């Protein structure tokens, strides 16, 4: 019998044909877009719960966080992240897209579907803003803030920056679910961007928690809905596209 090398988990397992060890079986982590998607949906529920808990104490949190940051050496950094931190997340997404295009077209397809989710999440956020019309916490002018308070119907709930940051991060995570460093990086960047909006004084805590939840759930649902439908279509119409299913053997020797 021949020897076989499969990549599917982090363990090495001996194979015993005829009672003799002749090869090892190496596997990769079992993370998958579907499994990770379910985990992200559970995280969404946690964020929604935290947003509900933060709502009754929103004013106190605003005074404590925004007022402290505005009068501290961190004010400049908080303002920079709140205004321009999104460009870092976009840069990570762009690098992810380039890598996926060159190395893994299945990941690129998931990332494109995630991009659709980002657009849908933003549109949903804008619709909710128009319906709810919550005023900005900085509008009261009772506490110093890092950023100038937006005016002219620029409503507070949910935070668009948080929605978009979470949506982009989710698209990257679902595109490359096994890339643990990427998962950690984009998740942290989205959380920092969201918190900076509170620290800069232009959002309540429940605004950003709700925004993170909205970006997560819409993008995850979009990817999980579109990828199974588009994968066979792309594979059939573009044979050279190289769409492959995750978890298949990547190396086999005889």
The 8 nearest C-alpha neighbors of each residue, nearest first, counted from 0:
[[1, 2, 16, 253, 21, 17, 3, 15],
 [2, 0, 253, 3, 252, 21, 22, 16],
 [1, 3, 253, 22, 252, 21, 0, 4],
 [2, 4, 252, 251, 253, 5, 1, 22],
 [3, 5, 251, 24, 250, 252, 25, 23],
 [6, 4, 248, 25, 250, 24, 26, 251],
 [5, 7, 26, 25, 27, 248, 249, 8],
 [26, 27, 6, 8, 246, 5, 28, 25],
 [27, 26, 9, 7, 28, 10, 29, 25],
 [8, 10, 27, 26, 28, 25, 11, 7],
 [11, 9, 8, 25, 26, 12, 27, 24],
 [10, 12, 25, 24, 23, 13, 9, 26],
 [11, 13, 24, 23, 10, 14, 25, 22],
 [14, 12, 23, 22, 20, 24, 15, 11],
 [15, 13, 20, 22, 23, 21, 16, 12],
 [14, 16, 20, 19, 18, 17, 13, 21],
 [17, 15, 18, 19, 14, 20, 0, 21],
 [18, 16, 19, 15, 20, 0, 14, 21],
 [17, 19, 15, 16, 20, 14, 21, 13],
 [20, 18, 15, 17, 16, 21, 14, 22],
 [19, 21, 15, 14, 22, 13, 18, 16],
 [20, 22, 19, 14, 2, 15, 23, 16],
 [23, 21, 2, 14, 13, 20, 3, 24],
 [22, 24, 13, 12, 14, 11, 25, 4],
 [23, 25, 12, 4, 11, 5, 13, 26],
 [26, 24, 11, 6, 5, 10, 23, 4],
 [8, 7, 25, 27, 6, 9, 10, 5],
 [8, 7, 28, 26, 9, 6, 29, 25],
 [29, 27, 8, 9, 30, 7, 26, 177],
 [28, 30, 8, 31, 27, 7, 246, 177],
 [31, 29, 28, 177, 176, 34, 35, 32],
 [30, 32, 34, 33, 35, 176, 29, 245],
 [33, 31, 35, 173, 34, 36, 176, 30],
 [34, 32, 36, 31, 35, 37, 223, 173],
 [35, 33, 31, 37, 36, 32, 30, 38],
 [36, 34, 38, 32, 37, 33, 31, 39],
 [35, 37, 33, 39, 34, 38, 32, 219],
 [36, 38, 40, 34, 35, 39, 33, 41],
 [37, 39, 35, 41, 36, 40, 42, 34],
 [40, 38, 42, 36, 41, 37, 35, 43],
 [39, 41, 43, 37, 42, 38, 216, 36],
 [42, 40, 38, 44, 43, 39, 37, 45],
 [43, 41, 39, 45, 40, 44, 46, 38],
 [44, 42, 212, 40, 46, 41, 45, 47],
 [43, 45, 47, 41, 42, 46, 48, 40],
 [46, 44, 42, 48, 43, 47, 49, 41],
 [47, 45, 49, 43, 48, 44, 208, 212],
 [46, 48, 50, 44, 45, 49, 209, 43],
 [47, 49, 45, 51, 46, 50, 44, 52],
 [50, 48, 52, 46, 51, 47, 53, 45],
 [51, 49, 205, 47, 53, 208, 48, 52],
 [52, 50, 48, 49, 54, 53, 47, 205],
 [51, 53, 49, 50, 54, 48, 55, 56],
 [54, 52, 50, 51, 205, 56, 55, 57],
 [53, 55, 57, 51, 56, 52, 205, 50],
 [56, 54, 57, 53, 52, 51, 58, 59],
 [57, 55, 59, 54, 53, 58, 60, 52],
 [58, 56, 54, 60, 59, 55, 53, 203],
 [59, 57, 61, 60, 56, 62, 136, 203],
 [58, 60, 62, 61, 56, 57, 63, 64],
 [61, 59, 63, 57, 58, 62, 64, 56],
 [60, 62, 58, 59, 64, 65, 63, 203],
 [63, 61, 66, 59, 60, 65, 64, 58],
 [62, 64, 60, 61, 66, 67, 65, 59],
 [65, 63, 67, 61, 66, 198, 62, 60],
 [66, 64, 198, 200, 68, 61, 67, 62],
 [67, 65, 62, 69, 143, 64, 68, 63],
 [66, 68, 64, 65, 70, 69, 63, 71],
 [67, 69, 71, 65, 74, 70, 66, 198],
 [70, 68, 145, 74, 144, 66, 67, 71],
 [71, 69, 68, 67, 66, 74, 72, 143],
 [70, 72, 68, 73, 69, 74, 67, 66],
 [73, 71, 74, 75, 70, 68, 69, 76],
 [74, 72, 71, 76, 75, 77, 68, 69],
 [73, 75, 69, 77, 68, 76, 72, 71],
 [76, 74, 78, 77, 73, 79, 72, 145],
 [75, 77, 79, 73, 78, 74, 80, 72],
 [78, 76, 74, 80, 75, 79, 195, 199],
 [77, 79, 81, 75, 76, 80, 199, 145],
 [78, 80, 76, 82, 77, 81, 83, 75],
 [81, 79, 84, 83, 77, 82, 78, 76],
 [80, 82, 195, 78, 196, 79, 84, 83],
 [83, 81, 79, 80, 78, 84, 85, 196],
 [84, 82, 80, 85, 79, 86, 81, 87],
 [85, 83, 80, 86, 87, 81, 192, 82],
 [84, 86, 88, 87, 83, 89, 164, 192],
 [87, 85, 89, 84, 88, 83, 90, 91],
 [86, 88, 90, 85, 89, 84, 91, 83],
 [89, 87, 91, 85, 90, 86, 92, 188],
 [88, 90, 86, 92, 87, 91, 93, 85],
 [89, 91, 87, 93, 92, 88, 86, 94],
 [92, 90, 94, 88, 93, 89, 95, 87],
 [91, 93, 95, 89, 90, 94, 96, 88],
 [92, 94, 90, 96, 95, 91, 89, 97],
 [95, 93, 97, 91, 96, 92, 98, 90],
 [94, 96, 92, 98, 93, 97, 99, 91],
 [95, 97, 93, 99, 94, 98, 100, 92],
 [98, 96, 94, 100, 99, 95, 101, 93],
 [97, 99, 95, 101, 100, 96, 102, 94],
 [98, 100, 103, 107, 96, 102, 101, 97],
 [101, 99, 97, 98, 104, 102, 107, 96],
 [100, 102, 98, 99, 97, 103, 104, 96],
 [103, 101, 99, 100, 98, 104, 97, 106],
 [104, 102, 99, 106, 105, 100, 101, 107],
 [103, 105, 107, 242, 106, 100, 99, 241],
 [106, 104, 242, 108, 107, 103, 243, 109],
 [107, 105, 174, 109, 104, 108, 103, 99],
 [108, 106, 104, 110, 99, 105, 109, 100],
 [107, 109, 111, 105, 110, 106, 104, 112],
 [110, 108, 174, 112, 106, 107, 111, 113],
 [109, 111, 113, 107, 174, 108, 112, 170],
 [112, 110, 114, 108, 113, 109, 107, 115],
 [113, 111, 109, 115, 114, 222, 110, 108],
 [112, 114, 170, 110, 116, 111, 115, 222],
 [115, 113, 111, 117, 116, 112, 110, 118],
 [116, 114, 112, 118, 113, 117, 119, 111],
 [115, 117, 218, 113, 119, 114, 221, 118],
 [118, 116, 114, 166, 120, 115, 119, 218],
 [117, 119, 121, 115, 116, 120, 122, 114],
 [118, 120, 116, 122, 121, 117, 123, 115],
 [121, 119, 123, 117, 214, 118, 122, 217],
 [122, 120, 124, 118, 123, 119, 117, 125],
 [123, 121, 119, 125, 124, 120, 126, 118],
 [124, 122, 120, 126, 121, 125, 119, 127],
 [125, 123, 121, 127, 122, 126, 120, 128],
 [124, 126, 128, 122, 123, 127, 121, 129],
 [125, 127, 123, 129, 124, 128, 122, 130],
 [128, 126, 130, 124, 129, 125, 131, 123],
 [129, 127, 125, 131, 132, 126, 130, 156],
 [128, 130, 126, 127, 132, 131, 125, 154],
 [129, 131, 127, 128, 132, 126, 125, 133],
 [132, 130, 128, 133, 129, 127, 156, 154],
 [133, 131, 128, 129, 154, 130, 134, 155],
 [132, 134, 155, 154, 131, 156, 135, 128],
 [135, 133, 154, 155, 132, 136, 138, 156],
 [134, 136, 155, 138, 137, 202, 201, 154],
 [137, 135, 138, 202, 203, 201, 139, 134],
 [136, 138, 135, 139, 140, 148, 201, 200],
 [139, 137, 135, 140, 136, 148, 134, 149],
 [138, 140, 137, 141, 136, 142, 135, 134],
 [141, 139, 138, 137, 142, 143, 136, 144],
 [140, 142, 139, 143, 137, 138, 62, 136],
 [143, 141, 140, 66, 62, 144, 137, 65],
 [142, 144, 66, 69, 145, 141, 65, 140],
 [145, 143, 200, 69, 146, 199, 65, 66],
 [144, 146, 199, 69, 78, 74, 200, 147],
 [147, 145, 199, 144, 148, 78, 200, 201],
 [148, 146, 149, 145, 144, 201, 137, 200],
 [147, 149, 137, 201, 146, 138, 150, 135],
 [150, 148, 153, 147, 151, 201, 135, 138],
 [151, 149, 153, 152, 148, 138, 154, 135],
 [150, 152, 153, 149, 154, 148, 134, 135],
 [151, 153, 154, 150, 132, 149, 134, 129],
 [154, 152, 151, 150, 149, 155, 135, 134],
 [155, 153, 134, 133, 132, 152, 128, 156],
 [154, 156, 135, 133, 134, 157, 202, 158],
 [157, 155, 206, 158, 133, 128, 154, 132],
 [156, 158, 206, 210, 155, 209, 159, 207],
 [157, 159, 210, 207, 206, 161, 160, 156],
 [160, 158, 162, 161, 163, 157, 124, 210],
 [161, 159, 163, 158, 162, 164, 193, 192],
 [160, 162, 193, 210, 164, 211, 158, 159],
 [163, 161, 210, 214, 159, 211, 165, 160],
 [162, 164, 166, 160, 165, 161, 167, 159],
 [165, 163, 189, 161, 167, 166, 162, 160],
 [166, 164, 214, 168, 211, 162, 163, 189],
 [165, 167, 214, 163, 117, 169, 168, 164],
 [168, 166, 170, 164, 169, 165, 163, 117],
 [169, 167, 165, 185, 171, 166, 170, 186],
 [168, 170, 172, 166, 167, 171, 165, 215],
 [169, 171, 113, 167, 173, 168, 110, 172],
 [172, 170, 174, 168, 169, 173, 110, 92],
 [171, 173, 169, 182, 176, 175, 174, 170],
 [174, 172, 32, 176, 170, 175, 171, 169],
 [173, 175, 106, 109, 110, 171, 172, 170],
 [174, 176, 172, 173, 178, 177, 106, 171],
 [175, 177, 173, 172, 178, 32, 31, 174],
 [176, 178, 175, 179, 30, 28, 31, 182],
 [179, 177, 181, 175, 180, 176, 182, 172],
 [178, 180, 182, 181, 177, 183, 176, 184],
 [181, 179, 183, 182, 178, 184, 185, 177],
 [180, 182, 184, 178, 179, 183, 185, 172],
 [183, 181, 179, 172, 180, 184, 185, 186],
 [182, 184, 180, 186, 181, 185, 187, 179],
 [183, 185, 181, 187, 186, 182, 180, 188],
 [186, 184, 188, 168, 187, 182, 183, 181],
 [187, 185, 183, 189, 184, 188, 168, 182],
 [186, 188, 190, 184, 185, 189, 183, 191],
 [187, 189, 185, 191, 190, 186, 192, 184],
 [190, 188, 164, 192, 186, 187, 165, 191],
 [189, 191, 187, 193, 188, 192, 194, 186],
 [192, 190, 188, 194, 193, 189, 195, 187],
 [193, 191, 189, 195, 190, 194, 188, 81],
 [192, 194, 161, 190, 191, 195, 196, 207],
 [195, 193, 191, 197, 196, 192, 198, 190],
 [194, 196, 198, 81, 192, 197, 193, 77],
 [197, 195, 199, 81, 194, 193, 198, 202],
 [198, 196, 202, 200, 194, 195, 199, 203],
 [197, 199, 65, 195, 200, 196, 64, 68],
 [200, 198, 145, 196, 197, 146, 78, 195],
 [199, 201, 65, 144, 197, 198, 202, 137],
 [200, 202, 137, 199, 196, 197, 148, 135],
 [203, 201, 197, 196, 200, 206, 155, 136],
 [202, 204, 206, 205, 197, 57, 61, 136],
 [203, 205, 206, 207, 197, 208, 57, 53],
 [204, 206, 50, 208, 203, 207, 53, 54],
 [207, 205, 157, 156, 203, 158, 209, 204],
 [206, 208, 210, 158, 209, 161, 205, 193],
 [209, 207, 205, 211, 50, 210, 206, 46],
 [210, 208, 212, 206, 207, 211, 205, 157],
 [209, 211, 162, 207, 161, 157, 213, 158],
 [210, 212, 162, 165, 208, 161, 214, 209],
 [213, 211, 43, 209, 215, 210, 214, 46],
 [214, 212, 210, 216, 215, 211, 217, 162],
 [213, 215, 166, 162, 165, 211, 120, 212],
 [216, 214, 212, 213, 166, 218, 165, 217],
 [215, 217, 219, 213, 218, 214, 220, 212],
 [216, 218, 220, 120, 219, 214, 215, 116],
 [219, 217, 116, 221, 220, 215, 216, 166],
 [220, 218, 216, 222, 221, 217, 36, 215],
 [219, 221, 223, 217, 218, 222, 216, 224],
 [220, 222, 218, 224, 116, 219, 223, 225],
 [223, 221, 219, 112, 225, 224, 113, 220],
 [222, 224, 220, 221, 225, 226, 219, 33],
 [223, 225, 221, 222, 220, 226, 227, 228],
 [226, 224, 222, 228, 227, 223, 221, 229],
 [225, 227, 229, 228, 222, 230, 223, 224],
 [228, 226, 230, 229, 225, 224, 223, 231],
 [229, 227, 225, 226, 230, 231, 232, 224],
 [228, 230, 232, 226, 227, 231, 225, 233],
 [229, 231, 233, 232, 227, 226, 228, 234],
 [232, 230, 234, 233, 229, 235, 228, 227],
 [231, 233, 229, 235, 230, 234, 236, 228],
 [232, 234, 230, 236, 235, 231, 237, 229],
 [233, 235, 231, 237, 232, 238, 236, 242],
 [236, 234, 232, 233, 237, 231, 238, 230],
 [235, 237, 233, 234, 232, 238, 231, 240],
 [236, 238, 240, 234, 239, 233, 235, 241],
 [239, 237, 240, 234, 235, 236, 241, 233],
 [240, 238, 241, 237, 234, 242, 236, 235],
 [239, 241, 237, 238, 242, 104, 234, 233],
 [240, 242, 239, 104, 243, 238, 234, 105],
 [241, 243, 105, 104, 240, 234, 244, 230],
 [244, 242, 105, 241, 245, 104, 103, 247],
 [243, 245, 247, 246, 242, 105, 230, 106],
 [246, 244, 247, 243, 31, 105, 32, 248],
 [245, 247, 7, 244, 248, 6, 29, 27],
 [248, 246, 245, 249, 244, 7, 6, 243],
 [249, 247, 5, 6, 250, 246, 251, 7],
 [250, 248, 6, 247, 5, 251, 246, 4],
 [249, 251, 248, 5, 4, 252, 6, 3],
 [250, 252, 4, 3, 5, 253, 249, 248],
 [251, 253, 3, 2, 4, 250, 1, 5],
 [252, 1, 2, 3, 251, 0, 4, 22]]
